[in-house]
């Protein structure tokens, strides 16, 4: 549950900094003041928050619990019951007959410049 709060914070924080910076720019334009020092500090804070967000994504996405060979099976109805979507391995999806024929190829079967 805490990971979702962190992700939400990392999404909202850069937007809040941008809105604050825009309000400072507008006030400076109306009053004719030079706000360069304050603007510089806000820009540096924005860059730092962006880098922290990027690092958080780099370190949290690979550990999300899904292998790189997993496929997403969308929600479906089975015997009148709605089965929620899930990530399962490709082999399990093939064994259960859930893999669509139009599914993308596996990474080891992919030929970028086919004949």
Secondary structure per residue as TSV (DSSP state, phi and psi in degrees):
chain	resnum	aa	ss	phi	psi
A	1	X	-	360.0	-36.1
A	2	X	H	-67.5	-30.5
A	3	X	H	-64.4	-34.5
A	4	X	H	-69.2	-36.3
A	5	X	H	-65.8	-40.0
A	6	X	H	-65.1	-44.3
A	7	X	H	-63.6	-39.4
A	8	X	H	-64.8	-42.5
A	9	X	H	-62.2	-42.0
A	10	X	H	-67.5	-22.8
A	11	X	H	-82.0	-41.7
A	12	X	H	-80.1	-34.5
A	13	X	H	-60.2	-47.4
A	14	X	H	-62.1	-35.0
A	15	X	H	-67.3	-40.6
A	16	X	H	-64.3	-41.5
A	17	X	H	-64.0	-41.3
A	18	X	H	-63.0	-45.9
A	19	X	H	-63.1	-39.0
A	20	X	H	-64.0	-44.0
A	21	X	H	-61.9	-41.8
A	22	X	H	-64.0	-38.2
A	23	X	H	-67.5	-37.5
A	24	X	H	-65.9	-40.9
A	25	X	H	-62.7	-40.3
A	26	X	H	-66.7	-43.1
A	27	X	H	-64.4	-38.5
A	28	X	H	-68.0	-37.1
A	29	X	H	-68.5	-35.4
A	30	X	H	-73.0	-37.6
A	31	X	H	-92.3	-13.6
A	32	X	T	78.4	11.5
A	33	X	-	-79.7	157.6
A	34	X	-	-96.0	115.0
A	35	X	-	-108.5	29.5
A	36	X	H	-62.1	-39.4
A	37	X	H	-66.5	-44.4
A	38	X	H	-66.2	-41.0
A	39	X	H	-63.4	-40.8
A	40	X	H	-62.1	-42.3
A	41	X	H	-66.2	-37.0
A	42	X	H	-69.0	-39.5
A	43	X	H	-63.7	-41.4
A	44	X	H	-64.2	-41.6
A	45	X	H	-61.7	-39.9
A	46	X	H	-63.3	-41.2
A	47	X	H	-65.1	-42.1
A	48	X	H	-63.8	-43.9
A	49	X	H	-63.8	-40.0
A	50	X	H	-63.2	-42.3
A	51	X	H	-65.9	-40.2
A	52	X	H	-63.2	-40.7
A	53	X	H	-62.4	-45.3
A	54	X	H	-61.8	-45.1
A	55	X	H	-64.1	-38.9
A	56	X	H	-62.6	-41.0
A	57	X	H	-67.0	-40.4
A	58	X	H	-61.6	-39.7
A	59	X	H	-89.3	-18.8
A	60	X	H	-96.7	-32.5
A	61	X	H	-64.8	-45.4
A	62	X	T	-64.5	-21.8
A	63	X	T	-101.3	24.3
A	64	X	S	-76.6	-5.7
A	65	X	S	98.4	-0.9
A	66	X	-	-109.7	136.7
A	67	X	-	-76.7	164.8
A	68	X	T	-72.3	-13.9
A	69	X	T	-99.5	12.3
A	70	X	E	-83.3	154.9
A	71	X	E	-123.8	152.1
A	72	X	E	-94.4	125.9
A	73	X	E	-104.0	115.0
A	74	X	-	-68.7	165.5
A	75	X	-	-57.9	146.4
A	76	X	E	-151.5	166.9
A	77	X	E	-104.1	133.3
A	78	X	E	-130.5	117.4
A	79	X	T	54.1	40.7
A	80	X	T	79.8	-0.2
A	81	X	E	-107.5	140.6
A	82	X	E	-84.1	121.1
A	83	X	E	-98.8	122.7
A	84	X	-	-66.3	158.8
A	85	X	-	-65.8	155.7
A	86	X	E	-156.2	159.3
A	87	X	E	-100.9	125.9
A	88	X	E	-135.3	165.4
A	89	X	E	-69.2	154.6
A	90	X	H	-60.4	-39.7
A	91	X	H	-63.7	-41.8
A	92	X	H	-65.2	-39.8
A	93	X	H	-64.8	-40.4
A	94	X	H	-65.8	-41.2
A	95	X	H	-65.6	-35.4
A	96	X	H	-86.1	-3.0
A	97	X	T	72.1	28.2
A	98	X	-	-99.7	-6.7
A	99	X	-	-86.0	127.3
A	100	X	-	-74.0	147.7
A	101	X	T	-66.5	-22.0
A	102	X	T	-90.4	9.8
A	103	X	S	-65.6	149.7
A	104	X	-	-64.8	151.9
A	105	X	-	-71.7	161.4
A	106	X	-	-66.2	159.8
A	107	X	T	-61.7	-36.4
A	108	X	T	-80.8	-10.5
A	109	X	T	-99.9	-7.0
A	110	X	-	-79.8	129.0
A	111	X	-	-118.8	106.2
A	112	X	T	-64.6	-30.1
A	113	X	T	-123.0	67.3
A	114	X	-	-65.6	164.5
A	115	X	-	-75.7	360.0
